[in-house]
Amino acid sequence: TKTVFNTSGKKKGSDDPSKPKEPKEPKEPKEPKDPKQPEKPGGGSGEQPKQPEKPKDPKKPDDGNPDITLPEE
């Protein structure tokens, strides 16, 4: 029972390596992060051109010009 109490007290530390679930939890986010990491730098370059495109969509300079001229007219 002493060992059980010790292990129970060490559950925080011993369970981490013994319980694959605990290490899996941090591993799960790490796994998707690993593939995402290359995607982030790779996607980042792709997102960069997308970023200006995104603000252009809401900005819609074409729509904004007619919108501004409409009230002006």
Rosetta constraint file for C-alpha pairs under 8 A:
AtomPair CA 1 CA 5 HARMONIC 6.16 0.50
AtomPair CA 2 CA 6 HARMONIC 6.07 0.50
AtomPair CA 3 CA 7 HARMONIC 5.89 0.50
AtomPair CA 4 CA 8 HARMONIC 5.69 0.50
AtomPair CA 5 CA 9 HARMONIC 5.88 0.50
AtomPair CA 6 CA 10 HARMONIC 5.94 0.50
AtomPair CA 7 CA 11 HARMONIC 5.57 0.50
AtomPair CA 7 CA 14 HARMONIC 6.72 0.50
AtomPair CA 10 CA 14 HARMONIC 5.21 0.50
AtomPair CA 10 CA 15 HARMONIC 7.11 0.50
AtomPair CA 11 CA 15 HARMONIC 4.48 0.50
AtomPair CA 11 CA 16 HARMONIC 7.27 0.50
AtomPair CA 12 CA 16 HARMONIC 6.31 0.50
AtomPair CA 13 CA 17 HARMONIC 7.31 0.50
AtomPair CA 14 CA 18 HARMONIC 5.95 0.50
AtomPair CA 15 CA 19 HARMONIC 4.93 0.50
AtomPair CA 15 CA 22 HARMONIC 7.57 0.50
AtomPair CA 16 CA 20 HARMONIC 7.10 0.50
AtomPair CA 16 CA 21 HARMONIC 7.99 0.50
AtomPair CA 16 CA 22 HARMONIC 5.42 0.50
AtomPair CA 16 CA 23 HARMONIC 6.03 0.50
AtomPair CA 17 CA 22 HARMONIC 7.79 0.50
AtomPair CA 17 CA 23 HARMONIC 6.84 0.50
AtomPair CA 19 CA 23 HARMONIC 7.16 0.50
AtomPair CA 20 CA 24 HARMONIC 5.63 0.50
AtomPair CA 21 CA 25 HARMONIC 6.02 0.50
AtomPair CA 22 CA 26 HARMONIC 7.09 0.50
AtomPair CA 23 CA 27 HARMONIC 5.98 0.50
AtomPair CA 24 CA 28 HARMONIC 5.57 0.50
AtomPair CA 25 CA 29 HARMONIC 6.93 0.50
AtomPair CA 26 CA 30 HARMONIC 6.15 0.50
AtomPair CA 27 CA 31 HARMONIC 5.77 0.50
AtomPair CA 28 CA 32 HARMONIC 6.71 0.50
AtomPair CA 29 CA 33 HARMONIC 5.98 0.50
AtomPair CA 30 CA 34 HARMONIC 5.92 0.50
AtomPair CA 31 CA 35 HARMONIC 6.89 0.50
AtomPair CA 32 CA 36 HARMONIC 5.93 0.50
AtomPair CA 33 CA 37 HARMONIC 5.57 0.50
AtomPair CA 34 CA 38 HARMONIC 7.06 0.50
AtomPair CA 35 CA 39 HARMONIC 6.42 0.50
AtomPair CA 36 CA 40 HARMONIC 5.71 0.50
AtomPair CA 37 CA 41 HARMONIC 6.60 0.50
AtomPair CA 38 CA 42 HARMONIC 5.84 0.50
AtomPair CA 38 CA 43 HARMONIC 7.80 0.50
AtomPair CA 39 CA 43 HARMONIC 4.85 0.50
AtomPair CA 39 CA 44 HARMONIC 7.36 0.50
AtomPair CA 40 CA 44 HARMONIC 5.06 0.50
AtomPair CA 41 CA 45 HARMONIC 6.38 0.50
AtomPair CA 42 CA 46 HARMONIC 6.59 0.50
AtomPair CA 43 CA 47 HARMONIC 5.56 0.50
AtomPair CA 44 CA 48 HARMONIC 5.86 0.50
AtomPair CA 45 CA 49 HARMONIC 7.09 0.50
AtomPair CA 46 CA 50 HARMONIC 6.43 0.50
AtomPair CA 47 CA 51 HARMONIC 5.72 0.50
AtomPair CA 48 CA 52 HARMONIC 6.95 0.50
AtomPair CA 49 CA 53 HARMONIC 6.47 0.50
AtomPair CA 50 CA 54 HARMONIC 5.94 0.50
AtomPair CA 51 CA 55 HARMONIC 6.49 0.50
AtomPair CA 52 CA 56 HARMONIC 6.12 0.50
AtomPair CA 53 CA 57 HARMONIC 6.27 0.50
AtomPair CA 54 CA 58 HARMONIC 6.83 0.50
AtomPair CA 55 CA 59 HARMONIC 5.79 0.50
AtomPair CA 56 CA 60 HARMONIC 5.30 0.50
AtomPair CA 56 CA 61 HARMONIC 6.95 0.50
AtomPair CA 59 CA 63 HARMONIC 7.99 0.50
AtomPair CA 59 CA 64 HARMONIC 6.81 0.50
AtomPair CA 60 CA 64 HARMONIC 5.63 0.50
AtomPair CA 61 CA 65 HARMONIC 5.84 0.50
AtomPair CA 62 CA 66 HARMONIC 6.73 0.50
AtomPair CA 63 CA 67 HARMONIC 5.88 0.50
AtomPair CA 64 CA 68 HARMONIC 5.92 0.50
AtomPair CA 65 CA 69 HARMONIC 6.07 0.50
AtomPair CA 66 CA 70 HARMONIC 5.69 0.50
AtomPair CA 67 CA 71 HARMONIC 6.72 0.50
AtomPair CA 68 CA 72 HARMONIC 6.20 0.50
AtomPair CA 69 CA 73 HARMONIC 5.70 0.50
